[in-house]
């Protein structure tokens, strides 16, 4: 059986019909108030109410918040990161064969509102935190690059491209990467703003990783995100501009008629894009840490969070039969266009890292 939500409580829906516009309130740490990046961001929000605070955790880490409601009227929190750390890649993330695999979070939380997103279990708040001292992250990364090359995911805990008109953070990362030949960045996104893409340089060492889902999944679970058609047009433009493009079919969900739904999506993708020009593809079924899922069930009870997952090594995922059927659909289609070494699968086992 695929989708079973009989145990799911009713979704927590906002009770108020209207909310203030996003970022009409901006909290600013005292330490961040005079930073040039803070001033640049505030200049793009001339009508926002600016509220000083001593530490971003006063707002972001308060107990008993309602992240789903906060998503309806997100505030921005500008802060200074104490460590600007570069972290080892998480076990549930694909490393694409890179020995030195890292991620960094210059922004916490996302402007989009996907019901399956692990950020709902990771963060107690629906507002967005921006660490304005990006130069310290660059310095930390330069220290890593002095030792060895690095593959760094910069947009796992947010969608930097979607926030680019406000933050201009992607442009800063591109400028940094342009002079670091030992560095490869992955910029993951569901964004589809073609004019913004044209304003950024296409670099060989910055991979544009575009998450694609069936249109029915987008409409039901990926709130405020662009349509599949818009994302495919975005991918096509990125290829024409010379970007290295990765297609990410992750997470695949066990929705009703999932095999048919995903077959149709893969056919649509192949018809819309010159598949021979795609760098590689990533495929994964839904999986999440046990602690994150417990928090998500409390904060956003819905069909996705209350699916009867199987717990293995503190990671919840689909039963093997269901995961295998989803991945088989992906393999059948993608192996028509990609050699095995350009396909990366995640299902929870060591053997699933490639199509072999």
DALIN-V880907 format. One record per backbone hydrogen bond with DSSP energy under -1.0 kcal/mol. CO is the residue of the C=O (numbers start at 1). NH is the residue of the N-H. E is the energy in kcal/mol with one decimal. If there is no record, write none. Layout:
co: (CO	CO)
nh: (NH	NH)
e: (E	E)
This chain:
co: (5	11	21	24	25	26	27	28	32	35	36	37	38	39	41	42	45	49	51	53	55	56	56	57	66	67	69	70	74	75	76	77	78	79	87	90	95	100	101	102	103	106	108	113	114	117	118	118	119	128	129	130	132	133	134	135	136	137	138	139	140	141	142	144	144	150	151	152	153	157	159	161	163	163	164	168	169	170	171	172	173	174	176	177	180	182	184	185	186	187	189	192	193	194	197	203	205	207	208	209	210	214	215	216	217	218	221	222	223	227	228	229	230	231	232	233	234	235	236	237	238	239	244	245	246	247	248	248	249	252	253	255	257	258	259	260	261	262	263	264	265	266	267	268	269	273	274	275	280	281	282	283	284	288	289	290	291	292	293	294	295	296	302	307	310	312	314	315	316	317	319	320	321	322	323	324	325	326	327	328	329	330	331	333	334	334	339	340	342	344	346	349	350)
nh: (8	13	24	49	76	51	78	53	35	39	40	41	42	43	44	45	48	26	28	30	58	59	60	61	70	71	72	73	23	128	27	130	29	132	103	93	98	151	89	153	87	131	129	223	117	120	121	122	123	77	108	79	134	136	138	139	140	141	142	143	144	145	146	147	148	184	102	186	104	109	163	164	166	167	168	172	173	174	175	176	177	178	179	180	183	150	152	207	154	209	211	194	197	198	200	206	185	187	246	189	248	218	219	220	221	222	115	225	113	231	232	233	234	235	236	237	238	239	240	241	243	242	208	279	210	282	212	250	284	286	255	258	261	262	263	264	265	266	267	268	269	270	271	272	273	275	277	278	247	344	249	346	252	316	293	294	295	296	297	298	299	300	306	309	317	315	290	312	288	310	323	324	325	326	327	328	329	330	331	332	333	334	335	336	337	338	342	343	281	283	285	352	353)
e: (-1.6	-1.0	-1.4	-3.0	-2.1	-2.9	-3.1	-2.1	-1.4	-2.1	-2.1	-2.3	-2.7	-1.7	-1.1	-1.4	-1.7	-3.0	-2.1	-1.8	-2.0	-1.3	-2.9	-1.6	-2.4	-1.8	-1.7	-1.6	-3.8	-2.2	-3.0	-3.0	-2.8	-2.6	-2.3	-1.8	-2.0	-2.7	-2.2	-2.5	-2.8	-2.8	-2.2	-1.4	-1.6	-1.4	-1.6	-1.6	-2.7	-2.7	-2.6	-2.8	-1.9	-1.4	-2.2	-1.9	-2.1	-2.3	-2.4	-1.6	-1.4	-2.7	-1.4	-1.6	-2.0	-2.4	-3.1	-2.3	-1.9	-2.2	-1.2	-1.0	-1.3	-2.7	-1.8	-1.0	-2.2	-2.6	-2.2	-2.1	-2.9	-1.8	-1.1	-1.8	-1.9	-2.3	-2.9	-3.2	-2.0	-2.1	-2.4	-1.3	-1.6	-2.1	-1.3	-1.4	-2.8	-3.2	-2.7	-2.4	-2.7	-2.4	-2.6	-1.8	-2.9	-1.4	-2.7	-1.5	-2.0	-2.1	-2.4	-2.1	-2.0	-2.5	-2.5	-2.1	-2.4	-2.3	-2.0	-1.8	-2.6	-1.1	-2.9	-2.1	-2.7	-2.9	-2.5	-1.0	-1.9	-1.8	-1.9	-1.3	-2.7	-2.9	-2.1	-2.3	-1.7	-2.7	-2.2	-2.2	-2.6	-2.3	-1.9	-1.5	-1.9	-1.5	-2.3	-1.2	-1.9	-2.2	-3.5	-2.0	-2.7	-3.5	-2.2	-2.0	-1.9	-2.6	-2.5	-1.1	-2.5	-3.5	-2.1	-2.2	-2.0	-1.4	-2.6	-2.4	-2.0	-3.5	-2.5	-2.7	-1.8	-2.1	-2.5	-2.2	-1.6	-1.6	-2.8	-2.6	-1.5	-3.0	-2.2	-1.2	-1.7	-2.1	-2.0	-1.5	-2.1	-3.0	-1.4	-1.5	-1.1)
